[in-house]
């Protein structure tokens, strides 16, 4: 058993926490702008809606599903993720590099940002609160198995855990393993079981009861 902590800047608590100092400042600024009539709550809601519905985990899930059904595409995705994403008619900002790391039976991957909260938002949408928390950012590096178990993910002792540390220039996304029992599924069906947490690495795709094929 090994825990390989991959840092590529070249306690976790997955329960909601009080806003960080930066988040509190952002909320105060938002309130001030609304009070002065320079911004409305509807404006804020619209931006959030775009991230949740137009830029969100469904984008990354589509990429994962295509990689599951097309081995050649999977290879290209692991070799040059940004270019492979564009093949599907999707966009990824040129300001950062996207790297996709693939789970295997003997290796499980998980992403973190120890310096701040860098995140592949273009693929996964808004980051969850716990991803930005100091406990997650520190504990995922020092005790990844414990943190994953707190998320409900218990890995075999024979499975190594690779922790990938994102930066302002480099963002990671996990390509989870395709679950058994999904033979014959369409890409749309496959994408439906790929969650944001799967692509962060704190969960694995689950087949809903009664949905297995084959």
MIDO-204307 format. One record per residue (C-alpha): residue number from 1; x, y, z. Coordinates in Angstrom, 2 decimals, decimal comma, m for minus. Example, Ala and Ser with C-alpha at 12.3 -4.5 7.8 and 13.67 -1.06 7.14 Angstrom:
BEGIN
(1 (12,30 m4,50 7,80))
(2 (13,67 m1,06 7,14))
# end
This chain:
BEGIN
(1 (0,00 0,00 0,00))
(2 (1,35 3,42 m0,86))
(3 (0,12 6,98 m0,75))
(4 (1,84 8,95 m3,49))
(5 (1,33 12,66 m2,98))
(6 (1,86 14,26 m6,37))
(7 (2,56 18,00 m6,06))
(8 (2,55 19,83 m9,34))
(9 (3,01 23,52 m8,51))
(10 (6,10 23,17 m11,28))
(11 (m8,42 17,98 8,33))
(12 (m10,71 17,72 5,88))
(13 (m14,26 18,29 6,84))
(14 (m16,78 17,68 4,10))
(15 (m19,50 19,39 6,07))
(16 (m20,27 23,04 5,33))
(17 (m18,18 25,47 7,32))
(18 (m18,32 29,17 8,13))
(19 (m17,09 31,34 5,26))
(20 (m13,35 31,86 5,07))
(21 (m11,98 35,38 5,48))
(22 (m11,85 35,81 1,71))
(23 (m15,37 34,47 1,23))
(24 (m16,66 36,79 3,95))
(25 (m15,04 39,75 2,20))
(26 (m16,64 38,74 m1,11))
(27 (m20,06 38,47 0,54))
(28 (m19,61 41,88 2,15))
(29 (m18,62 43,40 m1,21))
(30 (m21,61 41,78 m2,89))
(31 (m23,94 43,22 m0,24))
(32 (m22,39 46,66 m0,65))
(33 (m22,77 46,62 m4,44))
(34 (m26,42 45,53 m4,12))
(35 (m27,05 48,23 m1,51))
(36 (m25,64 50,91 m3,83))
(37 (m27,73 49,66 m6,73))
(38 (m24,74 48,58 m8,83))
(39 (m25,72 44,92 m8,67))
(40 (m28,91 43,00 m8,01))
(41 (m29,54 39,66 m6,38))
(42 (m30,91 38,52 m9,74))
(43 (m27,57 39,33 m11,37))
(44 (m25,79 37,14 m8,85))
(45 (m28,33 34,34 m9,25))
(46 (m27,93 34,47 m13,03))
(47 (m24,15 34,07 m12,83))
(48 (m24,52 31,17 m10,40))
(49 (m27,12 29,57 m12,68))
(50 (m24,72 29,73 m15,63))
(51 (m22,06 27,90 m13,64))
(52 (m24,54 25,31 m12,37))
(53 (m26,36 24,63 m15,65))
(54 (m24,13 25,74 m18,54))
(55 (m20,71 25,32 m16,93))
(56 (m20,95 22,43 m14,53))
(57 (m20,15 18,82 m13,77))
(58 (m22,27 17,66 m16,71))
(59 (m19,48 18,95 m18,97))
(60 (m16,85 16,79 m17,32))
(61 (m19,29 13,87 m17,15))
(62 (m19,75 14,03 m20,92))
(63 (m15,99 13,84 m21,40))
(64 (m15,69 10,88 m19,02))
(65 (m18,52 8,98 m20,70))
(66 (m16,97 9,44 m24,14))
(67 (m13,61 8,23 m22,85))
(68 (m15,31 5,12 m21,45))
(69 (m16,73 4,11 m24,83))
(70 (m13,87 5,23 m27,08))
(71 (m10,41 3,86 m26,15))
(72 (m8,66 6,03 m28,74))
(73 (m10,30 9,14 m27,32))
(74 (m9,33 8,04 m23,81))
(75 (m5,69 7,90 m24,87))
(76 (m5,87 11,36 m26,38))
(77 (m7,59 12,70 m23,27))
(78 (m4,81 11,41 m21,02))
(79 (m2,16 12,72 m23,41))
(80 (m3,60 16,22 m24,02))
(81 (m6,80 16,85 m22,11))
(82 (m7,43 20,37 m23,35))
(83 (m7,22 19,31 m27,00))
(84 (m9,39 16,24 m26,38))
(85 (m12,04 18,38 m24,69))
(86 (m12,16 20,64 m27,73))
(87 (m12,76 17,59 m29,94))
(88 (m16,22 17,33 m28,36))
(89 (m17,04 20,91 m29,22))
(90 (m16,36 22,05 m25,66))
(91 (m14,11 24,90 m24,63))
(92 (m11,42 25,04 m22,01))
(93 (m9,65 28,29 m21,05))
(94 (m6,17 28,65 m22,50))
(95 (m4,98 30,34 m19,31))
(96 (m4,64 27,01 m17,50))
(97 (m3,54 23,51 m18,43))
(98 (m5,94 20,62 m17,83))
(99 (m4,54 17,21 m16,94))
(100 (m6,79 14,15 m16,63))
(101 (m5,56 11,28 m14,45))
(102 (m7,13 7,83 m14,80))
(103 (m8,16 5,51 m12,02))
(104 (m7,09 1,89 m12,34))
(105 (m7,85 m1,15 m10,16))
(106 (m4,54 m0,67 m8,38))
(107 (m4,55 3,16 m8,27))
(108 (m7,11 5,70 m7,08))
(109 (m6,65 9,40 m7,82))
(110 (m7,94 12,44 m5,95))
(111 (m7,40 16,15 m6,50))
(112 (m6,76 18,98 m4,08))
(113 (m5,23 22,45 m4,06))
(114 (m3,07 22,94 m0,99))
(115 (m2,22 26,59 m1,64))
(116 (m5,69 27,96 m2,25))
(117 (m8,61 26,33 m4,07))
(118 (m7,59 25,99 m7,73))
(119 (m10,17 23,86 m9,49))
(120 (m11,14 22,82 m13,06))
(121 (m14,28 24,98 m12,96))
(122 (m14,74 24,86 m16,73))
(123 (m15,29 21,10 m16,46))
(124 (m16,85 20,74 m13,02))
(125 (m18,60 24,04 m12,36))
(126 (m18,43 25,76 m8,99))
(127 (m16,22 24,02 m6,41))
(128 (m17,95 22,65 m3,32))
(129 (m17,39 24,48 m0,05))
(130 (m15,45 21,60 1,48))
(131 (m12,94 21,60 m1,41))
(132 (m11,94 25,14 m0,47))
(133 (m11,70 24,43 3,26))
(134 (m8,33 24,39 5,00))
(135 (m8,98 20,98 6,66))
(136 (m9,62 19,27 3,31))
(137 (m6,63 20,93 1,67))
(138 (m4,25 19,84 4,41))
(139 (m5,66 16,49 5,47))
(140 (m6,16 15,10 1,96))
(141 (m2,39 15,26 1,55))
(142 (m1,44 13,93 4,98))
(143 (m4,12 11,27 5,49))
(144 (m5,98 10,67 2,22))
(145 (m7,44 7,29 3,15))
(146 (m8,98 8,66 6,31))
(147 (m10,50 11,60 4,45))
(148 (m11,87 9,37 1,69))
(149 (m13,47 7,11 4,29))
(150 (m15,17 10,18 5,78))
(151 (m16,71 10,70 2,36))
(152 (m17,89 7,08 2,43))
(153 (m15,22 5,76 0,05))
(154 (m13,32 2,83 1,51))
(155 (m10,54 1,54 m0,74))
(156 (m8,83 m1,86 m0,64))
(157 (m5,48 m1,74 1,13))
(158 (m3,89 m2,95 m2,11))
(159 (m5,02 0,22 m3,93))
(160 (m2,54 3,08 m3,93))
(161 (m3,82 6,64 m3,53))
(162 (m2,35 9,40 m5,69))
(163 (m3,08 12,93 m4,52))
(164 (m2,69 15,54 m7,27))
(165 (m2,06 19,11 m6,18))
(166 (m3,56 21,71 m8,53))
(167 (m2,13 25,18 m9,06))
(168 (m3,13 28,44 m10,73))
(169 (m1,58 27,19 m13,98))
(170 (m2,44 23,50 m13,81))
(171 (m5,77 21,87 m12,98))
(172 (m6,47 18,16 m12,57))
(173 (m9,57 16,06 m13,18))
(174 (m10,06 12,37 m12,38))
(175 (m11,18 9,86 m15,00))
(176 (m12,91 7,25 m12,82))
(177 (m13,18 3,61 m13,77))
(178 (m16,28 2,55 m15,66))
(179 (m18,46 0,43 m13,37))
(180 (m19,19 m3,16 m14,27))
(181 (m22,78 m3,71 m15,36))
(182 (m22,90 m0,73 m17,72))
(183 (m22,27 m2,71 m20,90))
(184 (m24,58 m1,52 m23,66))
(185 (m25,29 1,83 m22,01))
(186 (m25,42 4,96 m24,15))
(187 (m23,04 7,82 m23,47))
(188 (m25,94 9,80 m22,05))
(189 (m26,71 7,00 m19,60))
(190 (m23,06 6,71 m18,64))
(191 (m22,72 10,45 m18,11))
(192 (m25,69 10,38 m15,74))
(193 (m23,72 8,34 m13,16))
(194 (m20,60 10,52 m13,28))
(195 (m20,82 13,07 m10,49))
(196 (m18,65 16,03 m9,60))
(197 (m17,29 14,10 m6,61))
(198 (m16,25 11,22 m8,89))
(199 (m14,17 13,62 m10,97))
(200 (m12,60 15,11 m7,84))
(201 (m11,89 11,60 m6,62))
(202 (m13,81 11,47 m3,35))
(203 (m16,41 9,09 m4,79))
(204 (m16,81 6,43 m7,45))
(205 (m19,61 6,13 m10,02))
(206 (m22,55 4,14 m8,70))
(207 (m25,21 2,31 m10,70))
(208 (m28,74 3,05 m9,48))
(209 (m30,58 0,00 m8,19))
(210 (m32,17 m1,99 m10,99))
(211 (m30,24 m0,19 m13,75))
(212 (m27,45 m2,68 m14,39))
(213 (m27,32 m4,26 m17,84))
(214 (m25,71 m7,54 m18,80))
# end
